[in-house]
Amino acid sequence: MKKLFTALSFVSLTLLGGAAHAAPNPNPDTLKVALLPDESASTVIKNNQPLKHYLEKELGKKIDIVVTTDYSSMIEAMRHGRLDLAYFGPLSYVLAKQKSEIEPFAALKQKGSTTYQSVLVANTAAGINDISDIAGKNVAYGDIASTSSHLIPKSVLAEKGLKAGENYKEHFVGSHDAVALSVQNGHAQAGGLSKPIFEALVQRGMIDPKKVKILTESKPFPQYPWTVRSNLDPALKDRIRTAFLGMTDPAVLKPFKAEGFGAVTDKDYDAVRDLGSILNLDLSKF
C-alpha cells in the first residue's frame, strides 16, 4: 500500500497498515476517516480538525483523519478494511464499490441540492474562446480516478468530438488546485476541475480570474459521497448517518463548501457509471 499521511503519528500509520491482517472490528474505539487528497495532505488535515472534534463528540469515539497520497491508495485502503469512513469523489466511489463492501449514506449539499458541476477552464492568453479551440492544446486533469477533474470534463470534450491523445494532449497533475494553477501558469492551456473548488480558489486569491476563465460548465452530477464499510455495527452506522445528516456547524462544513449533507444511495451514482460508455471506458480496469 502506498504511504498514508495522517493527522497523528507514525504509530497511527503502523496501526493502519496492521489492520489488513485481521478481520475489521465492527465497532472500533478509533474510527479511521479518510478524506480525498484534493489539496495537500497537511491542508486537508488542518482544515478538517472541526470535523474530527464534531465526530468525536457525536459518536463518542476517537477519530483518526487520514489523507492518502492519491485516489487509488484510498480505494485500496478501503478494500482491505483499513478505513471505516471515506469521503470519495463520485468516480472513485464507483471504483471502490466494485472492489469493496461499502455503502454511501450522505453527500454534500449546496443550494439545497446534492448535485454539482465541473468546469472546463482556459488560460485567457491562450486564445481559447470555444471548446473547439482546445484542439491541439495541452489539457490538465487532476487524478485519473477523479470524477470532476477528469471523467466529467473529458466527457464534455468527447461529446464535442475531441478525444485525448488524438485531438489534444492530456496531463494528470494530481489535484484540482494543481489543475487551475497549471492553466494559470500556462503549462496547460485548458483544464477540468470541480466548479465549487474553482470558485473557492478564486475567492481565496490563488487563481486570478483575469488569467483563467470558465469556458463551459457540465450538466449536474451527484455530489461527493460519504461512505462506511458495510461490516460496521448497524447501530454505529445509524449514529454516523445521523451525525452527518444533522451536521449544521459552519466550521465543520466550511472545508466541504457545503450547507449540509443529504441522504444518497448507490443508485444515485448510476449517472457516473454511464460516463464510462460515453468515453468507451471499462471502469473495472481502473
C-alpha positions in Angstrom: 0.0 0.0 0.0 1.2 3.5 -0.8 2.3 5.7 2.0 -0.5 7.3 4.0 -0.4 10.6 5.8 -2.4 11.1 9.0 -3.1 13.9 11.5 -1.4 11.9 14.2 1.9 10.0 14.4 3.9 7.1 12.9 2.1 4.9 15.4 -1.1 5.6 13.6 0.5 4.6 10.3 1.6 1.3 11.8 -1.9 0.6 13.2 -3.4 1.5 9.8 -1.2 -1.0 7.9 -1.5 -3.7 10.5 -5.3 -3.7 10.3 -5.1 -5.5 6.9 -4.1 -8.8 8.7 -7.2 -9.1 10.9 -10.9 -9.1 10.4 -12.1 -5.4 10.7 -13.6 -4.6 14.1 -17.4 -3.9 13.6 -17.3 -1.4 16.5 -13.7 0.0 16.9 -12.7 2.5 19.6 -11.0 4.6 16.9 -12.6 5.3 13.5 -10.3 5.9 10.6 -11.9 8.6 8.5 -10.4 9.2 5.0 -10.6 12.4 3.0 -9.7 13.0 -0.6 -6.3 14.4 -1.5 -7.8 17.3 -3.5 -5.2 19.6 -1.8 -2.1 18.9 0.2 -2.4 16.4 3.0 -1.4 19.0 5.6 -4.0 21.4 4.3 -6.8 18.9 4.3 -6.0 17.6 7.8 -5.7 21.1 9.2 -9.0 22.3 7.6 -10.9 19.3 9.0 -10.0 19.5 12.6 -13.6 20.7 13.3 -14.9 17.6 11.6 -12.7 15.4 13.8 -13.9 17.1 17.0 -17.5 17.0 15.9 -17.5 13.3 15.2 -15.6 12.5 18.4 -18.3 14.3 20.4 -21.3 12.9 18.4 -20.0 9.3 18.2 -18.1 9.0 21.5 -15.0 7.6 19.7 -11.6 8.8 18.7 -11.3 9.9 15.1 -8.1 9.5 13.1 -8.2 11.7 10.0 -6.4 10.0 7.0 -5.3 11.6 3.7 -3.9 9.1 1.2 -1.3 10.0 -1.5 -3.8 9.6 -4.3 -7.3 8.2 -5.1 -6.1 4.7 -5.9 -4.4 4.4 -2.4 -7.7 5.4 -0.8 -9.6 2.8 -2.8 -7.1 0.1 -1.8 -7.2 1.0 1.8 -11.0 0.8 1.9 -10.9 -2.5 0.0 -8.6 -4.0 2.7 -10.7 -2.8 5.6 -8.1 -0.2 6.7 -10.7 2.6 6.7 -14.0 2.9 8.5 -15.4 6.0 6.8 -14.3 7.5 3.5 -15.2 10.7 1.6 -15.0 9.7 -2.1 -15.4 11.5 -5.4 -18.3 10.1 -7.4 -16.0 8.1 -9.7 -13.6 7.0 -7.0 -16.7 5.8 -5.1 -17.9 3.8 -8.1 -14.5 2.2 -8.5 -14.2 1.5 -4.8 -17.7 -0.1 -4.8 -16.6 -2.6 -7.4 -13.9 -3.8 -5.0 -15.2 -3.1 -1.5 -18.2 -3.8 0.7 -19.1 -0.1 1.3 -22.3 1.9 1.5 -22.9 5.6 0.6 -25.1 7.3 3.1 -24.7 11.1 2.6 -23.5 13.6 0.0 -22.7 17.2 0.5 -25.5 19.7 -0.2 -25.2 23.1 -1.8 -28.1 25.4 -2.5 -30.4 22.6 -1.4 -29.1 20.1 -3.9 -26.8 17.0 -3.7 -25.6 17.6 -7.3 -22.7 19.6 -8.6 -20.9 20.6 -11.8 -17.5 20.5 -13.3 -15.9 23.3 -15.3 -13.5 23.5 -18.2 -11.3 26.4 -17.7 -8.9 28.1 -20.1 -5.9 30.4 -19.9 -7.2 33.8 -21.1 -4.0 34.4 -23.1 -4.2 31.1 -25.0 -6.8 32.3 -27.5 -9.4 29.7 -26.4 -12.9 31.1 -26.8 -14.8 27.9 -27.6 -14.3 24.2 -26.8 -13.2 23.6 -30.4 -10.2 25.8 -29.8 -8.8 23.2 -27.4 -7.8 21.1 -30.4 -4.1 20.7 -30.4 -3.7 22.1 -27.0 -2.5 20.7 -23.6 -5.3 19.9 -21.2 -4.7 19.4 -17.4 -6.7 16.9 -15.4 -6.4 16.0 -11.7 -6.3 12.4 -10.6 -7.1 9.7 -13.2 -9.8 8.4 -10.7 -11.3 11.9 -10.2 -14.9 12.5 -11.5 -14.9 16.3 -11.6 -11.3 16.9 -12.6 -11.1 14.1 -15.2 -14.1 12.0 -16.2 -16.7 14.7 -16.4 -14.6 17.3 -18.3 -13.2 14.6 -20.6 -16.8 13.6 -21.4 -17.7 17.2 -22.2 -14.8 17.3 -24.7 -15.7 13.9 -26.1 -19.2 14.9 -26.8 -17.8 17.8 -28.9 -15.6 15.3 -30.8 -12.3 16.0 -29.0 -10.5 12.8 -27.8 -7.5 12.7 -25.6 -4.3 11.6 -27.5 -6.0 12.3 -30.8 -7.2 15.9 -30.7 -5.3 17.2 -27.6 -2.7 16.1 -25.1 -3.8 15.2 -21.6 -1.7 15.7 -18.4 -2.6 14.4 -15.0 -1.4 16.8 -12.3 -2.9 15.2 -9.2 -5.3 17.7 -7.7 -7.9 20.3 -8.5 -5.8 23.2 -7.3 -2.9 21.9 -9.4 -5.1 21.9 -12.5 -6.1 25.5 -12.0 -2.5 26.6 -11.3 -1.2 24.7 -14.3 -3.7 26.6 -16.5 -2.9 29.9 -14.9 0.9 29.4 -15.3 0.4 28.4 -19.0 1.8 24.9 -18.5 -1.6 23.8 -19.9 -3.9 25.9 -22.0 -7.1 24.3 -20.6 -8.1 22.1 -17.7 -11.0 20.4 -15.9 -12.0 20.6 -12.2 -14.9 20.9 -9.8 -16.8 24.2 -10.1 -17.1 24.7 -6.3 -13.3 24.2 -5.9 -12.5 26.5 -8.8 -14.8 29.2 -7.3 -13.1 28.7 -3.9 -9.6 29.1 -5.4 -10.7 32.4 -7.0 -12.2 33.6 -3.7 -9.1 32.7 -1.8 -6.9 34.6 -4.3 -5.0 31.6 -5.5 -6.4 31.9 -9.0 -6.7 35.2 -10.9 -9.9 35.4 -13.0 -8.1 37.7 -15.4 -5.7 34.9 -16.2 -8.1 31.9 -16.0 -11.7 31.8 -17.3 -14.5 29.3 -17.2 -15.1 28.0 -20.7 -18.1 25.9 -20.1 -19.9 24.1 -17.2 -21.1 20.5 -17.2 -24.6 19.2 -16.5 -25.3 18.4 -12.8 -23.8 15.1 -11.4 -24.3 13.5 -7.9 -22.1 15.1 -5.3 -19.2 13.5 -3.4 -20.5 10.7 -1.1 -19.6 9.8 2.4 -19.3 6.0 2.7 -19.0 3.5 5.5 -17.7 -0.1 5.4 -20.7 -2.4 5.3 -19.5 -4.6 8.2 -19.6 -1.9 10.8 -22.1 -2.4 13.5 -25.6 -1.4 12.3 -26.2 0.8 15.3 -22.9 2.5 14.8 -23.7 3.1 11.1 -27.0 4.7 12.1 -25.3 7.0 14.5 -22.8 8.0 11.8 -25.6 8.7 9.4 -27.5 10.8 11.9 -24.3 12.7 12.8 -23.8 13.7 9.1 -27.4 14.4 8.2 -27.7 16.6 11.3 -24.5 18.5 10.7 -25.0 22.3 10.9 -21.8 23.7 12.3 -20.3 26.2 9.8 -16.8 25.4 11.0 -17.3 21.7 10.2 -19.0 22.4 6.8 -16.6 25.1 5.6 -13.9 22.8 4.2 -16.6 21.0 2.2 -18.0 24.3 0.9 -21.4 22.8 1.9 -24.5 23.9 3.7 -25.0 20.4 5.0 -25.3 16.8 3.9 -28.2 15.0 2.3 -29.1 11.3 2.1 -28.0 9.3 -1.0 -28.0 5.7 -2.2 -25.8 3.7 -4.6 -28.4 4.1 -7.4 -27.7 7.9 -7.5 -24.3 7.1 -8.9 -25.6 5.3 -12.0 -25.2 8.6 -13.8 -21.4 8.4 -13.1 -21.3 4.8 -14.3 -23.0 5.9 -17.6 -20.0 8.2 -18.3 -17.9 5.0 -18.9 -19.9 4.3 -22.0 -19.6 7.9 -23.3 -15.8 7.6 -23.0 -15.6 3.9 -24.0 -14.0 3.2 -20.7 -14.0 -0.1 -18.9 -14.3 1.1 -15.3 -13.4 -2.3 -14.0 -9.8 -1.8 -15.2 -9.2 1.5 -13.4 
